[in-house]
Amino acid sequence: MKNTIASYLFILVPALIFSQQKSKEGRIISEYGKTYEVVNPDFKTNKQQNLKAVFDVGRTFKDSSKVNPLFNTAARYLNMHDAAGVPLKNLKVALVVHGSAANDLLNDSKYKIKYGIDNPNTPLLSALSEKGVQIILCGQTAAYRNITRQDALPQVQFALSAMTALVQLQNQDYRLINF
């Protein structure tokens, strides 16, 4: 019986502690990418190392009135590393967008035609771009979905394909993050 109670306490106490933590706004992208503090992690963050990440974003979510959470992850990446003491100059981030996520890169007028509202991703993507994040659209997806450069947000770079962009970035030592 004592072992059972101890086991439950071992599981419940950390869960209660972590469920009480509140997310906090970041300094890099303050409106997006909220993070949680991790006190004294065992796996230490190398604050001097370049942290180059490419996010493979190939899907969107059903609610077109909300920000694509995969874009928000890029803001969280910047904010959490900044909070951990990694200088912004050591953070290099790219979003490679394809598939259904391509519609999340439409400018407000094209998004409004498609969904009846302004693109909720516009402010986040603008903020990310201002901090040096590359936003790359698969040219194959764009052609398939009839998305032209004029249809896309001005921060968007068109690539031959998502595959090409992913390989080239990885050849430049970016590490692939795929959810």
N, C-alpha and C positions, 0 to 999 in steps of 0.2 A: 504494500500500500504506500509506504514512504517513497519507494522508487517511482511509483506512478505519479504521485503528487509532485515530486521533484522533476520528473519529465515534463509534466504540464507547465510548471513554473519556468523551466528552462526554455520552453517554446513560447509561452505567453508573455513573459516579462519583456524580452526584446521586441516582440510584436507591439506591445503597448507603448514602449518607448519610441519606436520608429513611427508609429501611427500618430504620435503627438507632435512630431516635427512638422514645421511649416515650411513650405517652399518659399524661396526668396527671389526677388528680382535680381537680374544680372546687371553688371555695369556696361557691358559691351552692347547688348541688345536688350534694353530695359523693359520693353513692352512684351517680350516673348522669351521663351527658353528659361523658364524658372527652374531653379536647381535646389537641391538639398545639401546641407553641410554634412560632410563625412568626417568625423573627428578622428584624428590619428589613424588613418588607414594603414593596414599592414603592407600593402603593395604601394610603395611610394611613387609619387608623380615626379618624373625628372623634369624640373622646371627650366633646364637649359636646352633641352632637346627640342628640335623642330617636330611638331605634331601635325602631320599632313594627312588629312582625311578626305576621301571622296565618298559621298553618300549616293548610293544607287537608289533612285526614287522612281519606281515603275508603277505605282498605283495611287489612286486617290480614294477618298472615302465617300460614303453615300450622301452626306450632308454638304451640299455645295455652298452653304452659307457660313461654313467654318473653315479655318485655316487647315491646310493639309498638315497633320501632325508630324509627318516626316520632314517637312521644311522646318518646323519648330525644333526638331532635334538638332539641326545645325546651329540654331541660336543657343540651345542648351549646351552644346559642345563648346562654343566660344565662352559662354558665361561661366560654366563650371571650371574650365581651365584657367580663366582669368581669376576667379575666386581662389583657386589653388596656388596662384602666384606665377603662372606661366605668362610671360609677356606676349602681347598681341602679335608682335613681330614674329614670334615662334609658332603661331597658329596659322595654318594654311588650310582652307576648306573649299571644296567644290561640291556642287549638286549636279548630278547627271540625271536628267529627267527624260522619261520615255513612257510608253504605254498610256494608260488613262490619266496619269498625272500631268500629261502635256496640257490638258485643258486648264490646269491650275496656273499656267504661265500666260494665259490670255490677258490682253490689256482689258481695262474696265469696259470699254464699249463692246468688244467682242464677247466678253464674259456675260454682260448684261443681255445681249442677244440670245445667248445660249441658256442662261439660268435666271434672267430677270433681275439680277442684282449686280452691283459692282463686285469685282474680284476681292474677296476677303484676304487673299494671299499677298496683294500688292504692297501693303505697308511693311510686312515682314520681309518680303523679297527685296524691297528697296533698302531696308535697314541692313540686311545681310550684304547686299552689294556694296553699300557704302563702307562696310568694314572689310572689303576685299574678297568676299566669297564669290567664286565663279558660279554662274548659273548657266548650265549648258543643256540645250535641248537636242535630243536625237533628231537628226534630219530625216531619217526614215519614218519615224513616228509623225513628224510634222507633215511630211508629204502625204502619208496615209490618211491623216486627219485633216488635211487641207488647211494647215496653219502656216501662214506666211510670216515673214519678219514684221510686217505691218500689224499683224494680228497679235503678236507677242509683246510682252512688256519690254521696255527699252533695254533692260539689264541682261536680257537673254542672249546668249551666244548660240548660234546654230552649229552643230557638228555634223560630219558625214553620218555618224551613227552613235548611239549610246555605247556600243561595243568599242568603237574606235576611241571615243573619249575616255572610257574606263581603262583601256589598255594603255593609252598614252600617259594618263595621269599616274597609273601604277608604275610605269616606266620612269616617271619622275619622282618616285618614292612616296607617292600618296598611298595610303592604306585604305582598302575597300571596307566600307561599312554598309551592310545590306540588311534590311529588316524585313 
